[in-house]
Amino acid sequence: MQQLSGITDIARGIQLAVAPVFLLSAVGAFLNVLTNRLGRIIDRARVLDGISSHGPEGKRVVMKAEFQHLSRRGSYIHTAITLSTVCALIVSLVIVTLFAGIALERDLALLIVVLFVASLCALIGALVCFLFEIHTATANIRFHPGSR
C-alpha cells in the first residue's frame, strides 16, 4: 500500500506542476516575440550603418538620432529578454522544487511561494520593459492623411 501512496503523491505533484508549465510555455512564446523585435532592431541598424557612411552630412545627423533611438529600443528589449529568461529559469526551479518536496517528503511550500512570486516579479519587469520599447518604437510615428 505504501507504493500506491507514492504513486498518488507523484500524480498530485504532476497536477500541481501543470500551472507553472503553462506559465513556462507563455514565457517561451513571449521570448519569441521579444527576439523577433530585437532582430528587426538589429536589421534596421545594419541598414542604417550601410547608408550612413555614404550620405550627406545632414542625413548623417538624422541617422545618428535614429541610431540612438534604436539603441534605446534595443536596451529595453535586452532587459525584457533577460527578465523573461530569469522568469523561465525560476519557474523551472518551482517545478523542480515541487517534485523534490514530494520525493524528499519535505514541506517546501514557503520556498515554492517565494520562487513563484520572484518569477512573476521578473515577468512583470519584462512586460514593463516591453511596454517601454513599444512606446519608444511608436513615439515618433506620424500618420498624415493622404500621404501614400
DSSP file (Angstrom, degrees, kcal/mol; ACC not computed):
  #  RESIDUE AA STRUCTURE BP1 BP2  ACC     N-H-->O    O-->H-N    N-H-->O    O-->H-N    TCO  KAPPA ALPHA  PHI   PSI    X-CA   Y-CA   Z-CA
    1    1 A M     >        0   0    0      0, 0.0     4,-1.6     0, 0.0     5,-0.1   0.000 360.0 360.0 360.0 -28.1    0.0    0.0    0.0
    2    2 A Q  H  >  +     0   0    0      1,-0.2     4,-1.7     2,-0.2     5,-0.1   0.876 360.0  53.8 -61.1 -38.9    3.0    2.3    0.6
    3    3 A Q  H  > S+     0   0    0      1,-0.2     4,-2.1     2,-0.2    -1,-0.2   0.883 105.3  53.4 -65.0 -38.9    3.9    2.1   -3.1
    4    4 A L  H  > S+     0   0    0      1,-0.2     4,-2.3     2,-0.2    -1,-0.2   0.883 106.3  53.1 -63.0 -38.5    0.4    3.2   -4.1
    5    5 A S  H  X S+     0   0    0     -4,-1.6     4,-2.3     2,-0.2    -1,-0.2   0.892 107.8  51.2 -63.3 -40.0    0.7    6.3   -1.8
    6    6 A G  H  X S+     0   0    0     -4,-1.7     4,-2.2     2,-0.2    -2,-0.2   0.898 110.3  48.5 -63.7 -41.8    4.0    7.2   -3.6
    7    7 A I  H  X S+     0   0    0     -4,-2.1     4,-2.6     2,-0.2    -2,-0.2   0.897 110.7  51.2 -65.7 -40.1    2.3    7.0   -7.0
    8    8 A T  H  X S+     0   0    0     -4,-2.3     4,-2.3     2,-0.2    -2,-0.2   0.901 109.5  50.4 -63.4 -41.0   -0.6    9.1   -5.7
    9    9 A D  H  X S+     0   0    0     -4,-2.3     4,-2.3     2,-0.2    -2,-0.2   0.905 110.9  48.7 -63.5 -41.3    1.9   11.7   -4.4
   10   10 A I  H  X S+     0   0    0     -4,-2.2     4,-2.4     2,-0.2    -2,-0.2   0.919 110.7  50.4 -64.8 -43.3    3.7   11.8   -7.8
   11   11 A A  H  X S+     0   0    0     -4,-2.6     4,-2.1     1,-0.2    -2,-0.2   0.906 111.1  49.2 -61.1 -41.3    0.4   12.2   -9.6
   12   12 A R  H  X S+     0   0    0     -4,-2.3     4,-2.3     2,-0.2    -1,-0.2   0.891 109.3  52.7 -64.3 -39.3   -0.6   15.0   -7.3
   13   13 A G  H  X S+     0   0    0     -4,-2.3     4,-1.7     2,-0.2    -2,-0.2   0.888 107.9  50.7 -63.1 -39.7    2.8   16.6   -7.9
   14   14 A I  H  X S+     0   0    0     -4,-2.4     4,-0.7     2,-0.2    -1,-0.2   0.914 109.5  50.9 -64.3 -41.9    2.3   16.4  -11.7
   15   15 A Q  H >X S+     0   0    0     -4,-2.1     3,-0.8     1,-0.2     4,-0.5   0.904 110.9  48.7 -61.3 -41.3   -1.1   18.1  -11.3
   16   16 A L  H 3< S+     0   0    0     -4,-2.3     3,-0.4     1,-0.2    -1,-0.2   0.817 107.9  55.3 -67.9 -29.9    0.5   20.9   -9.2
   17   17 A A  H 3X S+     0   0    0     -4,-1.7     4,-1.8     1,-0.2    -1,-0.2   0.601  86.9  81.9 -80.1 -10.8    3.2   21.4  -11.8
   18   18 A V  H <X S+     0   0    0     -3,-0.8     4,-2.1    -4,-0.7    -1,-0.2   0.926  88.4  51.4 -63.7 -45.7    0.7   21.9  -14.7
   19   19 A A  H  X S+     0   0    0     -4,-0.5     4,-2.0    -3,-0.4    -1,-0.2   0.934 111.3  46.3 -60.2 -48.1    0.1   25.6  -13.9
   20   20 A P  H  > S+     0   0    0      0, 0.0     4,-2.5     0, 0.0    -1,-0.2   0.851 109.8  55.9 -63.0 -30.6    3.8   26.6  -13.8
   21   21 A V  H  X S+     0   0    0     -4,-1.8     4,-2.2     2,-0.2    -2,-0.2   0.900 106.2  49.9 -67.6 -39.1    4.3   24.6  -17.0
   22   22 A F  H  X S+     0   0    0     -4,-2.1     4,-2.3     2,-0.2    -1,-0.2   0.909 111.0  49.7 -63.2 -41.2    1.6   26.7  -18.8
   23   23 A L  H  X S+     0   0    0     -4,-2.0     4,-2.5     1,-0.2    -2,-0.2   0.912 109.1  52.3 -62.0 -42.2    3.4   29.8  -17.5
   24   24 A L  H  X S+     0   0    0     -4,-2.5     4,-2.0     1,-0.2    -2,-0.2   0.892 109.0  50.2 -60.3 -41.0    6.6   28.5  -18.8
   25   25 A S  H  X S+     0   0    0     -4,-2.2     4,-2.0     2,-0.2    -1,-0.2   0.908 110.6  48.9 -64.1 -43.0    5.0   28.0  -22.2
   26   26 A A  H  X S+     0   0    0     -4,-2.3     4,-2.4     1,-0.2    -2,-0.2   0.897 109.9  51.2 -64.7 -40.5    3.6   31.5  -22.2
   27   27 A V  H  X S+     0   0    0     -4,-2.5     4,-2.6     1,-0.2    -1,-0.2   0.882 107.8  53.8 -64.8 -37.3    7.0   32.9  -21.3
   28   28 A G  H  X S+     0   0    0     -4,-2.0     4,-1.6     2,-0.2    -1,-0.2   0.912 109.3  47.2 -61.9 -42.8    8.6   31.0  -24.2
   29   29 A A  H  X S+     0   0    0     -4,-2.0     4,-1.8     2,-0.2    -2,-0.2   0.898 111.7  51.3 -64.4 -40.3    6.1   32.5  -26.6
   30   30 A F  H  X S+     0   0    0     -4,-2.4     4,-2.5     1,-0.2    -2,-0.2   0.900 106.6  53.8 -63.9 -41.1    6.8   35.9  -25.2
   31   31 A L  H  X S+     0   0    0     -4,-2.6     4,-2.7     1,-0.2    -1,-0.2   0.866 105.2  55.2 -60.7 -36.1   10.6   35.3  -25.6
   32   32 A N  H  X S+     0   0    0     -4,-1.6     4,-1.9     2,-0.2    -1,-0.2   0.918 108.6  47.3 -62.5 -43.9    9.9   34.5  -29.3
   33   33 A V  H  X S+     0   0    0     -4,-1.8     4,-2.1     2,-0.2    -2,-0.2   0.926 113.1  49.0 -62.1 -45.2    8.1   37.9  -29.7
   34   34 A L  H  X S+     0   0    0     -4,-2.5     4,-2.5     1,-0.2    -2,-0.2   0.913 110.5  48.7 -64.1 -43.4   11.0   39.7  -28.0
   35   35 A T  H  X S+     0   0    0     -4,-2.7     4,-2.3     1,-0.2    -1,-0.2   0.862 109.8  53.0 -67.8 -33.4   13.7   38.1  -30.0
   36   36 A N  H  X S+     0   0    0     -4,-1.9     4,-1.9    -5,-0.2    -1,-0.2   0.918 110.1  47.8 -64.2 -42.3   11.8   38.8  -33.2
   37   37 A R  H  X S+     0   0    0     -4,-2.1     4,-2.1     2,-0.2    -2,-0.2   0.906 110.9  51.2 -64.7 -40.9   11.6   42.5  -32.2
   38   38 A L  H  X S+     0   0    0     -4,-2.5     4,-2.5     1,-0.2    -1,-0.2   0.908 107.9  53.3 -62.0 -41.1   15.3   42.5  -31.4
   39   39 A G  H  X S+     0   0    0     -4,-2.3     4,-2.6     1,-0.2    -1,-0.2   0.889 108.1  49.7 -60.5 -40.2   16.1   41.0  -34.8
   40   40 A R  H  X S+     0   0    0     -4,-1.9     4,-2.3     2,-0.2    -1,-0.2   0.883 110.1  50.7 -67.4 -37.7   14.2   43.8  -36.5
   41   41 A I  H  X S+     0   0    0     -4,-2.1     4,-2.2     2,-0.2    -2,-0.2   0.932 112.3  46.8 -63.8 -45.0   16.0   46.4  -34.5
   42   42 A I  H  X S+     0   0    0     -4,-2.5     4,-2.2     2,-0.2    -2,-0.2   0.910 111.0  51.8 -63.7 -43.1   19.4   44.9  -35.5
   43   43 A D  H  X S+     0   0    0     -4,-2.6     4,-2.1     1,-0.2    -1,-0.2   0.922 110.5  48.2 -60.0 -44.1   18.4   44.6  -39.1
   44   44 A R  H  X S+     0   0    0     -4,-2.3     4,-2.6     1,-0.2    -1,-0.2   0.902 110.1  52.1 -64.2 -40.5   17.4   48.3  -39.2
   45   45 A A  H  X S+     0   0    0     -4,-2.2     4,-2.3     1,-0.2    -1,-0.2   0.885 108.7  50.9 -63.5 -37.9   20.7   49.3  -37.5
   46   46 A R  H  X S+     0   0    0     -4,-2.2     4,-1.9     2,-0.2    -1,-0.2   0.906 110.0  49.4 -66.3 -40.7   22.6   47.4  -40.1
   47   47 A V  H  X S+     0   0    0     -4,-2.1     4,-1.6     1,-0.2    -2,-0.2   0.944 112.7  47.3 -62.1 -47.3   20.7   49.1  -43.0
   48   48 A L  H  X S+     0   0    0     -4,-2.6     4,-3.0     1,-0.2    -2,-0.2   0.878 108.6  55.3 -61.7 -37.6   21.4   52.5  -41.4
   49   49 A D  H  X S+     0   0    0     -4,-2.3     4,-0.8     1,-0.2    -1,-0.2   0.887 107.7  49.4 -63.7 -38.6   25.1   51.6  -40.9
   50   50 A G  H  < S+     0   0    0     -4,-1.9    -1,-0.2     1,-0.2    -2,-0.2   0.834 117.4  40.5 -68.4 -32.2   25.4   50.8  -44.6
   51   51 A I  H >X S+     0   0    0     -4,-1.6     3,-1.7     1,-0.1     4,-1.0   0.853 102.9  68.1 -82.7 -37.5   23.7   54.1  -45.6
   52   52 A S  H 3< S+     0   0    0     -4,-3.0     3,-0.3     1,-0.3    -2,-0.1   0.787  94.3  55.1 -61.4 -32.1   25.4   56.4  -43.0
   53   53 A S  T 3< S+     0   0    0     -4,-0.8    -1,-0.3     1,-0.2    -2,-0.1   0.675 114.8  39.6 -76.5 -14.1   28.9   56.2  -44.4
   54   54 A H  T <4 S+     0   0    0     -3,-1.7    -1,-0.2    -4,-0.2    -2,-0.2   0.519  96.7  93.6-111.1  -7.3   27.8   57.4  -47.9
   55   55 A G  S  < S-     0   0    0     -4,-1.0     5,-0.0    -3,-0.3    -3,-0.0  -0.317  80.2 -90.3 -88.3 168.2   25.2   60.0  -47.2
   56   56 A P     >  -     0   0    0      0, 0.0     4,-1.8     0, 0.0     3,-0.3  -0.246  44.3-101.5 -69.7 165.4   25.4   63.8  -46.9
   57   57 A E  H  > S+     0   0    0      1,-0.2     4,-1.6     2,-0.2    -2,-0.1   0.870 119.9  53.7 -59.0 -42.0   26.2   65.4  -43.5
   58   58 A G  H  > S+     0   0    0      1,-0.2     4,-1.4     2,-0.2    -1,-0.2   0.881 109.5  48.6 -61.5 -38.8   22.5   66.5  -42.8
   59   59 A K  H  > S+     0   0    0     -3,-0.3     4,-2.4     1,-0.2    -1,-0.2   0.849 105.8  58.3 -70.7 -33.3   21.4   62.9  -43.4
   60   60 A R  H  X S+     0   0    0     -4,-1.8     4,-2.3     1,-0.2    -1,-0.2   0.860 102.7  53.7 -64.3 -35.5   24.1   61.6  -41.1
   61   61 A V  H  X S+     0   0    0     -4,-1.6     4,-1.8     2,-0.2    -1,-0.2   0.916 110.0  47.0 -64.6 -43.0   22.7   63.7  -38.2
   62   62 A V  H  X S+     0   0    0     -4,-1.4     4,-2.0     1,-0.2    -2,-0.2   0.908 112.9  49.3 -64.4 -41.8   19.2   62.2  -38.7
   63   63 A M  H  X S+     0   0    0     -4,-2.4     4,-2.7     1,-0.2    -2,-0.2   0.863 106.6  55.6 -67.4 -34.8   20.7   58.7  -38.9
   64   64 A K  H  X S+     0   0    0     -4,-2.3     4,-2.1     2,-0.2    -1,-0.2   0.916 107.9  49.3 -62.3 -41.5   22.7   59.3  -35.7
   65   65 A A  H  X S+     0   0    0     -4,-1.8     4,-2.1     1,-0.2    -2,-0.2   0.897 111.1  49.7 -63.4 -39.9   19.4   60.2  -33.9
   66   66 A E  H  X S+     0   0    0     -4,-2.0     4,-2.9     2,-0.2    -2,-0.2   0.889 107.3  54.6 -68.2 -36.8   17.8   57.1  -35.3
   67   67 A F  H  X S+     0   0    0     -4,-2.7     4,-2.5     2,-0.2    -2,-0.2   0.917 108.9  48.4 -58.8 -42.6   20.8   55.0  -34.1
   68   68 A Q  H  X S+     0   0    0     -4,-2.1     4,-2.2     2,-0.2    -2,-0.2   0.897 111.2  50.5 -64.4 -39.8   20.2   56.4  -30.6
   69   69 A H  H  X S+     0   0    0     -4,-2.1     4,-2.3     2,-0.2    -2,-0.2   0.928 112.3  46.4 -61.6 -47.1   16.5   55.6  -30.9
   70   70 A L  H  X S+     0   0    0     -4,-2.9     4,-2.9     1,-0.2    -2,-0.2   0.866 109.9  54.8 -64.5 -36.7   17.3   52.0  -31.9
   71   71 A S  H  X S+     0   0    0     -4,-2.5     4,-2.1    -5,-0.2    -1,-0.2   0.909 108.4  47.8 -63.6 -42.0   19.9   51.7  -29.2
   72   72 A R  H  X S+     0   0    0     -4,-2.2     4,-2.1     2,-0.2    -2,-0.2   0.929 113.5  47.7 -64.1 -45.0   17.3   52.7  -26.6
   73   73 A R  H  X S+     0   0    0     -4,-2.3     4,-2.5     1,-0.2    -2,-0.2   0.924 111.3  51.1 -61.2 -43.9   14.8   50.2  -28.0
   74   74 A G  H  X S+     0   0    0     -4,-2.9     4,-2.7     1,-0.2    -1,-0.2   0.866 107.5  53.5 -61.8 -36.6   17.4   47.5  -28.1
   75   75 A S  H  X S+     0   0    0     -4,-2.1     4,-2.3     2,-0.2    -1,-0.2   0.917 109.6  47.6 -64.4 -43.9   18.2   48.2  -24.4
   76   76 A Y  H  X S+     0   0    0     -4,-2.1     4,-2.4     2,-0.2    -2,-0.2   0.922 114.3  46.6 -62.2 -44.2   14.6   47.8  -23.4
   77   77 A I  H  X S+     0   0    0     -4,-2.5     4,-2.8     2,-0.2     5,-0.2   0.907 110.4  53.1 -66.3 -40.8   14.3   44.6  -25.4
   78   78 A H  H  X S+     0   0    0     -4,-2.7     4,-2.5     1,-0.2    -1,-0.2   0.929 111.2  46.2 -59.4 -45.1   17.5   43.2  -24.0
   79   79 A T  H  X S+     0   0    0     -4,-2.3     4,-2.7     2,-0.2     5,-0.2   0.904 112.2  51.0 -64.5 -41.0   16.3   43.9  -20.5
   80   80 A A  H  X S+     0   0    0     -4,-2.4     4,-2.4     2,-0.2    -2,-0.2   0.901 110.9  48.5 -63.3 -40.9   12.9   42.3  -21.3
   81   81 A I  H  X S+     0   0    0     -4,-2.8     4,-2.5     2,-0.2    -2,-0.2   0.923 112.0  49.4 -64.5 -43.9   14.7   39.2  -22.7
   82   82 A T  H  X S+     0   0    0     -4,-2.5     4,-2.4    -5,-0.2    -2,-0.2   0.941 113.8  44.8 -60.3 -48.1   16.9   38.9  -19.6
   83   83 A L  H  X S+     0   0    0     -4,-2.7     4,-2.5     1,-0.2    -1,-0.2   0.875 112.8  51.3 -66.6 -37.0   14.0   39.2  -17.2
   84   84 A S  H  X S+     0   0    0     -4,-2.4     4,-2.5    -5,-0.2    -1,-0.2   0.905 110.7  48.6 -65.0 -40.8   11.9   36.8  -19.2
   85   85 A T  H  X S+     0   0    0     -4,-2.5     4,-2.4     2,-0.2    -2,-0.2   0.907 110.8  50.2 -66.0 -41.2   14.7   34.3  -19.2
   86   86 A V  H  X S+     0   0    0     -4,-2.4     4,-2.7     2,-0.2     5,-0.2   0.925 110.1  51.7 -60.2 -44.1   15.1   34.7  -15.4
   87   87 A C  H  X S+     0   0    0     -4,-2.5     4,-2.7     1,-0.2    -2,-0.2   0.934 110.0  48.3 -57.0 -47.9   11.4   34.2  -15.1
   88   88 A A  H  X S+     0   0    0     -4,-2.5     4,-2.1     1,-0.2    -1,-0.2   0.894 111.7  49.8 -62.1 -40.1   11.6   30.9  -17.1
   89   89 A L  H  X S+     0   0    0     -4,-2.4     4,-2.0     2,-0.2    -1,-0.2   0.918 112.4  46.8 -64.5 -43.0   14.5   29.7  -15.0
   90   90 A I  H  X S+     0   0    0     -4,-2.7     4,-2.2     2,-0.2    -2,-0.2   0.896 110.2  52.3 -68.6 -38.8   12.7   30.4  -11.8
   91   91 A V  H  X S+     0   0    0     -4,-2.7     4,-2.1     2,-0.2    -1,-0.2   0.905 108.2  52.5 -62.0 -39.5    9.5   28.8  -12.9
   92   92 A S  H  X S+     0   0    0     -4,-2.1     4,-2.5     1,-0.2    -1,-0.2   0.900 107.9  51.1 -60.9 -40.4   11.6   25.7  -13.8
   93   93 A L  H  X S+     0   0    0     -4,-2.0     4,-2.9     2,-0.2    -2,-0.2   0.868 106.2  55.4 -64.0 -36.2   13.0   25.8  -10.3
   94   94 A V  H  X S+     0   0    0     -4,-2.2     4,-2.4     2,-0.2    -2,-0.2   0.937 109.3  46.7 -59.9 -45.7    9.4   25.9   -9.0
   95   95 A I  H  X S+     0   0    0     -4,-2.1     4,-2.0     2,-0.2    -2,-0.2   0.926 113.9  47.2 -63.6 -45.4    8.6   22.8  -10.9
   96   96 A V  H  X S+     0   0    0     -4,-2.5     4,-2.8     1,-0.2    -1,-0.2   0.912 111.8  51.3 -61.8 -42.3   11.8   21.0   -9.7
   97   97 A T  H  X S+     0   0    0     -4,-2.9     4,-2.7     2,-0.2    -2,-0.2   0.878 105.9  55.5 -64.5 -38.1   11.1   22.1   -6.1
   98   98 A L  H  X S+     0   0    0     -4,-2.4     4,-1.5     1,-0.2    -1,-0.2   0.949 113.8  40.0 -56.8 -49.5    7.5   20.8   -6.3
   99   99 A F  H  X S+     0   0    0     -4,-2.0     4,-3.0     1,-0.2    -2,-0.2   0.877 113.6  53.8 -70.5 -37.1    8.8   17.3   -7.3
  100  100 A A  H  X S+     0   0    0     -4,-2.8     4,-2.9     1,-0.2     5,-0.2   0.908 106.3  53.4 -63.5 -40.7   11.8   17.5   -4.8
  101  101 A G  H  X>S+     0   0    0     -4,-2.7     5,-2.3     2,-0.2     4,-0.5   0.897 113.1  43.4 -60.1 -40.4    9.4   18.2   -2.0
  102  102 A I  H ><5S+     0   0    0     -4,-1.5     3,-0.5     3,-0.2    -2,-0.2   0.935 115.8  47.0 -70.0 -46.3    7.3   15.2   -2.9
  103  103 A A  H 3<5S+     0   0    0     -4,-3.0    -2,-0.2     1,-0.2    -1,-0.2   0.875 120.3  38.1 -64.8 -37.3   10.3   12.9   -3.4
  104  104 A L  H 3<5S-     0   0    0     -4,-2.9    -1,-0.2    -5,-0.2    -2,-0.2   0.471 105.5-127.4 -91.6  -3.0   12.0   14.0   -0.2
  105  105 A E  T <<5 +     0   0    0     -4,-0.5     2,-0.3    -3,-0.5    -3,-0.2   0.926  62.2 139.3  53.8  49.1    8.7   14.2    1.7
  106  106 A R      < -     0   0    0     -5,-2.3     2,-1.1    -6,-0.2    -1,-0.2  -0.903  61.0-119.0-121.2 149.9    9.5   17.7    2.8
  107  107 A D        +     0   0    0     -2,-0.3     3,-0.2     1,-0.1     4,-0.1  -0.778  41.3 160.8 -88.7 100.6    7.3   20.8    3.1
  108  108 A L     >  +     0   0    0     -2,-1.1     4,-2.5     1,-0.2     5,-0.2   0.011  31.2 121.9-107.5  26.0    8.9   23.2    0.7
  109  109 A A  H  > S+     0   0    0      1,-0.2     4,-2.6     2,-0.2     5,-0.2   0.891  72.5  50.6 -58.9 -43.5    5.7   25.4    0.3
  110  110 A L  H  > S+     0   0    0     -3,-0.2     4,-2.5     1,-0.2    -1,-0.2   0.922 111.7  47.5 -62.9 -44.1    7.4   28.6    1.5
  111  111 A L  H  > S+     0   0    0      1,-0.2     4,-2.6     2,-0.2    -1,-0.2   0.905 112.0  50.8 -62.8 -41.1   10.3   28.1   -0.9
  112  112 A I  H  X S+     0   0    0     -4,-2.5     4,-2.7     2,-0.2    -2,-0.2   0.915 110.8  48.5 -63.4 -43.3    7.8   27.4   -3.8
  113  113 A V  H  X S+     0   0    0     -4,-2.6     4,-2.6     2,-0.2     5,-0.2   0.935 112.5  48.1 -62.3 -46.2    5.8   30.6   -2.9
  114  114 A V  H  X S+     0   0    0     -4,-2.5     4,-2.3     1,-0.2    -2,-0.2   0.927 114.3  46.3 -61.8 -45.4    9.0   32.7   -2.8
  115  115 A L  H  X S+     0   0    0     -4,-2.6     4,-2.4     2,-0.2    -1,-0.2   0.916 113.0  49.2 -63.4 -43.2   10.2   31.3   -6.1
  116  116 A F  H  X S+     0   0    0     -4,-2.7     4,-2.1     2,-0.2    -2,-0.2   0.913 112.0  47.7 -65.7 -42.3    6.9   31.7   -7.8
  117  117 A V  H  X S+     0   0    0     -4,-2.6     4,-2.3     1,-0.2    -1,-0.2   0.904 111.4  52.0 -64.1 -40.3    6.5   35.3   -6.6
  118  118 A A  H  X S+     0   0    0     -4,-2.3     4,-2.2    -5,-0.2    -2,-0.2   0.899 108.9  50.5 -62.4 -40.1   10.0   36.1   -7.8
  119  119 A S  H  X S+     0   0    0     -4,-2.4     4,-2.2     1,-0.2    -1,-0.2   0.900 110.6  48.8 -65.5 -39.5    9.2   34.6  -11.2
  120  120 A L  H  X S+     0   0    0     -4,-2.1     4,-2.6     2,-0.2    -1,-0.2   0.866 109.2  52.9 -68.9 -34.8    6.1   36.8  -11.5
  121  121 A C  H  X S+     0   0    0     -4,-2.3     4,-2.4     2,-0.2    -2,-0.2   0.909 109.7  48.6 -64.3 -41.5    8.1   39.9  -10.5
  122  122 A A  H  X S+     0   0    0     -4,-2.2     4,-2.3     2,-0.2    -2,-0.2   0.904 111.7  49.6 -63.4 -40.7   10.6   39.1  -13.3
  123  123 A L  H  X S+     0   0    0     -4,-2.2     4,-2.6     2,-0.2    -2,-0.2   0.913 109.4  51.2 -65.0 -42.2    7.7   38.6  -15.7
  124  124 A I  H  X S+     0   0    0     -4,-2.6     4,-2.3     1,-0.2    -2,-0.2   0.926 110.4  49.6 -60.3 -44.4    6.2   42.0  -14.6
  125  125 A G  H  X S+     0   0    0     -4,-2.4     4,-2.3     1,-0.2    -1,-0.2   0.903 110.7  50.0 -60.3 -41.6    9.5   43.7  -15.2
  126  126 A A  H  X S+     0   0    0     -4,-2.3     4,-2.3     1,-0.2    -2,-0.2   0.909 110.8  49.1 -64.1 -42.1    9.8   42.1  -18.6
  127  127 A L  H  X S+     0   0    0     -4,-2.6     4,-2.4     2,-0.2    -1,-0.2   0.882 110.1  51.2 -66.0 -37.8    6.4   43.2  -19.6
  128  128 A V  H  X S+     0   0    0     -4,-2.3     4,-2.3     2,-0.2    -2,-0.2   0.923 110.9  48.2 -64.8 -43.8    7.1   46.8  -18.4
  129  129 A C  H  X S+     0   0    0     -4,-2.3     4,-2.4     2,-0.2    -2,-0.2   0.895 111.0  51.5 -62.6 -39.3   10.3   46.9  -20.5
  130  130 A F  H  X S+     0   0    0     -4,-2.3     4,-2.6     2,-0.2    -2,-0.2   0.907 108.8  50.9 -62.7 -42.2    8.3   45.6  -23.5
  131  131 A L  H  X S+     0   0    0     -4,-2.4     4,-2.6     2,-0.2    -2,-0.2   0.909 110.1  49.5 -62.1 -42.8    5.7   48.3  -22.9
  132  132 A F  H  X S+     0   0    0     -4,-2.3     4,-2.8     2,-0.2    -2,-0.2   0.902 110.9  50.3 -62.1 -41.1    8.5   50.9  -22.8
  133  133 A E  H  X S+     0   0    0     -4,-2.4     4,-2.7     2,-0.2    -2,-0.2   0.924 111.0  47.9 -64.8 -43.4   10.0   49.5  -26.0
  134  134 A I  H  X S+     0   0    0     -4,-2.6     4,-2.0     2,-0.2    -2,-0.2   0.926 112.9  49.1 -61.8 -44.1    6.6   49.6  -27.8
  135  135 A H  H  X S+     0   0    0     -4,-2.6     4,-1.1     1,-0.2    -2,-0.2   0.922 112.9  47.3 -61.2 -44.0    6.1   53.2  -26.6
  136  136 A T  H  < S+     0   0    0     -4,-2.8     4,-0.5     1,-0.2     3,-0.3   0.896 111.4  51.3 -64.5 -40.5    9.6   54.2  -27.8
  137  137 A A  H  < S+     0   0    0     -4,-2.7     3,-0.2     1,-0.2    -1,-0.2   0.841 118.8  36.0 -66.3 -33.5    9.1   52.5  -31.2
  138  138 A T  H >< S+     0   0    0     -4,-2.0     3,-1.0    -5,-0.2    -1,-0.2   0.485  91.6  90.9-100.7  -3.1    5.8   54.2  -31.8
  139  139 A A  T 3< S+     0   0    0     -4,-1.1    -1,-0.2    -3,-0.3    -2,-0.1   0.833  93.3  40.4 -63.3 -33.3    6.5   57.6  -30.2
  140  140 A N  T 3  S+     0   0    0     -4,-0.5     2,-0.4    -3,-0.2    -1,-0.2   0.358  85.1 117.0-100.2   5.6    7.8   59.2  -33.5
  141  141 A I    <   -     0   0    0     -3,-1.0     2,-0.5     2,-0.0    -3,-0.0  -0.603  40.5-176.5 -77.2 128.8    5.3   57.7  -35.8
  142  142 A R        -     0   0    0     -2,-0.4     2,-0.6     2,-0.0    -2,-0.0  -0.991  11.9-156.6-127.1 124.4    3.2   60.3  -37.5
  143  143 A F        -     0   0    0     -2,-0.5    -2,-0.0     2,-0.0     0, 0.0  -0.894   9.7-166.9-101.9 121.9    0.3   59.4  -39.8
  144  144 A H    >   -     0   0    0     -2,-0.6     3,-1.7     3,-0.2     2,-0.1  -0.925  26.2-114.1-109.9 128.8   -0.6   62.0  -42.3
  145  145 A P  T 3  S+     0   0    0      0, 0.0     3,-0.1     0, 0.0    -2,-0.0  -0.348  98.8  11.5 -61.0 134.9   -3.8   61.7  -44.3
  146  146 A G  T 3  S+     0   0    0      1,-0.2     2,-1.1    -2,-0.1     0, 0.0   0.588  87.8 130.0  77.1  11.0   -3.2   61.3  -48.0
  147  147 A S    <         0   0    0     -3,-1.7    -3,-0.2     1,-0.2    -1,-0.2  -0.667 360.0 360.0 -99.5  81.1    0.5   60.6  -47.7
  148  148 A R              0   0    0     -2,-1.1    -1,-0.2    -3,-0.1    -2,-0.0   0.416 360.0 360.0 -97.1 360.0    0.9   57.4  -49.7
